[in-house]
Amino acid sequence: MRKRKRGGRAYRREELERTVPLCGPCHRHVHTVFSEKELESDYNTVEALAVHPQVRRFVDWISDKPHGTIPFSRRSG
């Protein structure tokens, strides 16, 4: 079984491919709130993410926006 390294630790491909489905804006927001280590250990399910106050506030905000909305802080230029 082939392993890859991330952060000094070797991971099996199956471990690296364990993700949760999120829309693009939510995915980007989650990575601004949490470190990779936090995501791996504590926030590795949609349910765990959904109860975090910063994530919940963002989801509430973006939920009534048109598809394709890019939060102002993420716009380039």
Secondary structure, 3 states (H helix, E strand, C coil): CCEEEECCEEEEHHHHCCCCCCCHHHHHHHHHHCCHHHHHHCCCCHHHHHCCHHHHHHHHHHCCCCCCCCCHHHCCC
